Structure formats: structure tokens, C-alpha cells
């Protein structure tokens, strides 16, 4: 399946990592922005078709994408394939780090933001639930601004099984909940972790919580008791990737 991407950073990342999956680049008449200029330069080097679009040729954006002005620049890019869960954790012992699992996140903007932050912090991989979760639409790719091209991911049908596979690979499971007693600063850094993030409204499911080795929270220093899941994910990633 192909996607219509409108963020030049997401398109540039696709060109850099898997140019064979970039079908074409479509530009409105006139001078492109500097960011799209970088896309055009690399697309020409890779001999990717570049076309000039007009109003009647502009394709309808995905249902969850914000509408753009008529004739906005865009590119047609095939979806990136995920990995098998066993592949995602294959090098856990020889290359420890931090993994993420998203337990039924439903807002594509949250998922995209988490992928972008995960790329920034060098996260080893992301597990997503295939059911009751936001699919990896064009919006996710564009919000991720290229991050989705650099972070390995898997979409198993069963998160509980994926958590078991992670444990077998030597990874410890860390749940996040505002109701936890332990602050994230108390989590030991001497082992590989997979941080499990819950649904925007309901948090982690009971089965996911029961499988975790530890549960942590971000302790509020002010009057607001909790954060949006993508913001909380960023703070948790920053803390858990910090060297002791």
C-alpha cells in the first residue's frame, strides 16, 4: 500500500533509507521551499520521477491528515514493512538499550510524535498492537518527520506474547502509570528495558501491567497531575537513556 506524504522531512528520510519505495514526488508550480529543495535534489540523483501538479491533479489527503492548500508538495511512498517480534529483540544481549511497546494507542499524532522522539533517543525498537491501535497512516509518517524510517518496529496481534518474547531475550519490562509508587528516577540502569505505554484514556491494560517487572511514574512537580502520552514518553525516554 502507498501513502501520500506531505512533510518533506519524512519524504527525505524515505529517500535516504529506502529509495526503491518512493514512487514519485509531486510539486506545485513555482519555487519549492528549501526543505523540498533537498528532496528534489536527492530524488533527481536517485532518478525518482518528479512531476508538476495542478489543482485538478491534487490527491485527496488521508482522513486523519490536516487539509493542505491546493497543489501542496507531496510524495507517493510505499509503507515500510515491520519486523517479526523475534527479529526486533534478536540482538538484545549483545546490544542492550531501550525498547518501547505501545498498548492500544489510538491517536496517530501521538504515535508519530513517539516515533520521532524514539529516533532522537536511539530507541532500539517499538512494538505496536495491531488491533485497537492507530494504524501507521500518512499522518503518523509525517508527524514522525522521518523518525519512522529509522526505528525498527513490529505489529504483533498479541502484545502479551511480544512481552514474553522480550523477557526470553533478556529484556526487563517496565510499565508506566500515574498510579505507580516508584518514580522513574529510581529505575536501575544496569539492564535492558522495554517501556510499555498505555492508551490515552485508559492507560495500560491489566494483563500488560501484570506482566511488567516494575511500574514507574513521572512525579508531578506542579499542579497538573499527568502528561499527554507522547510528552510523557519523551520525558521517560530521556530519563531511561541517561547514563547512571
N, C-alpha and C positions, 0 to 999 in steps of 0.2 A: 504494500500500500504506500502511496506517495502523499506527502504533506506539502502545503503551501506555507513557506516560512517568510516572515516579513522583517525579522531582525537581522541586520547584516552580520552581526557577531555570530549568530547561530549558523548562518549560511557559510561564513568564512571558516568556522570550525569544522563543518562538514566537508568543505573543500580540502582542508588540510589533513583530515583523518581518513576520509573515505570518498574521494572524488568520483569514484565509479557510481556512487549512489546519487549524485547531483545531476538531475536530468536537464535542467536549463535554468537560466537567470533571465528575468523579465524586468525591463526598466522603462519608466515613463520617459517621454521626450524631455530633453533638457539636461543640464549638468547634474550628475549624481552627487550625493553627499560624499565627504571624504571616506566614511566607513564603507559605503557601497563602491567607492572607487577602488578600495583594496580588494573587494570581492571581484570586481570586473577584471582587475589586473591578473589575479590568480586564475580566474576562470578562463581567460584568454590563454594563459600559459598551459593550462590543462586541456585546452580545446573543448571546453564546455560551451554549448550553444548559448549565445546572448541575443535576446530579442527585444525589440522596442514594442511596448504595449500601448494600446489606445483604450479609450473608455469602454468600448464595446467588448474588448478582449479581457478586461479585468475579471478575474475569477472571484466567486463568492467566498469570503473567508469562512473558516470553521465556525461552528455555532458558538464556541466559547471564546473566540478571538474578538478583540475590540475592533470595530469597524475602522477602516483606514480611508484616507481620501482616495478618490477615483484615480486609478493609474499609479498607485504606490508601487515602489520596487518590491520584488518578491522573487523567490526561487522555488522550484519544484524539487523536493528531496525525498528519497525513499526513507522509510522508517529504519531505525537502527535495530538490529537483532539483539535480544538479550542472551544471557548465558544460562546454561544449566546451573542449578544451585551448587552441585558438586564442583563445577569449574570455578564458581565465584569464590569458593573457600579453599581452592586447591593448594595455594602457597601460604596458608595462614601460619604454619610453623616456621617456615624459612623467611617469611616476610611479614612479621606482625604489624598490626596497625589498628585502625578503627573502621568498622563496617556500620551500616545503618539498615534498619528494617522499618518500613512504613506500614503500619497496621490500619488499613482501611482509610487512608487519607482521601478526601473527595474533592478538594479544591485544586484544580490544575495549577493555579498560581502558586499555591503552597508547595506543590510537588516541584514545579520549575525552580522556585527560589531555593529549595533544599538541594537540588542538583547543582545549582550554581555555587552555593556555599560549599558543598561537598567537594567540588572540583578545586576550590580555593584552598581547602584544608587538606587535600590529598587523601580523601577517604578511599578505602580500598574497594568498596563495592556497596551497592544498595539493593536490598530485597524489597520487592513490592508485591502486595497481594493482587492477584488478577481479578478477583471478584470484589464487589463493593468498594472499589477504589477508582480514582480518576485515571482514565487511560492516558497513554503518552501521546497526546494530541499536539498539533502545531503550537498551541498556546504554551504547553509545557516546554517545548523546544525553544521557543522564542523568549520566554521568561528566564530560562536557564542560561541564555546568552552564550551558548557554546558548551556549557558545563555538561550537558547530556552526552556529548561526544567523547568525553574524557573519563567518565566514571563508569566502570562496569556495573551492570545491573542484571537482575533476574526477576522473572514474574511467575513464581510457582502458584499452583492452585491452592496449596495448603501452606500457610505460614508456620504452623506448628511443626510440620515436617522439616521446613527450612531451618527452624531454630534447632531442631535435633541434629541436623547435618552440621550446623555451625559448631555445636558442642562437641561432636565427634571429631571435628577438625581442630579442636583445642581452643575455640573461641568462647569467652565468657559472655553471658547475656545480661545486659543492663537495661532495665525498663525505666521509663521516665514518667513521673506522675507528680502532680502538685500536692498529692496527699502523702507522698513518701516522707519518712522521718529523716533520711540521710541526705545531706546536701551533696551535690556533685563534686565539690572540692574534697570530699572525704573518700572518693573512689580511688583505689590504688592504681598506679600507672604501670605496674610491673607485669602486665598481661594484656593480650589482645582482647578487645571488647567489640560486641555488636550492640549498638544503641537502638532500642526499639521505641518508636514514636507513635503515639496513638491518634485516633480520629479527632478532628477538630472540636467536636461537641462531646463525644462520649469517652475519649481517651482510649487507653489500652483495653482490649477485651480480657475477660477473666482468664481464659486459657493462656493468653500471652503472658499475663502477669505471673501466673503460676509457674511458668517455665523459666522465668528470669532468675539469675543467681543473685542479683541485687536490684534494688529500686532506688532511684535518686530523684532529686528535685532541684529546681533553682529557687533559692531563698530570696523572697522579695525584700528589697531594702527601702521600699516606699509604700504607697497606699494601694497601688494596683497589685492584686494577688497573683496574676498569671500573665503569660505572654501568648501571642499568636504562635501556632506550632512551628512555622518556618523561622520566626525570630528566635524562639526557644531552641530550635535545632541548631541555629548558628552559634548561640552562646554555649550550648553544650559541646558542640564540636570544638570550639576554641578552647574550652577548658580541658577536654579529654585528649586533645592532641598536644597540649602543653607539656613540656618535659618537667618531670618532678624536680 
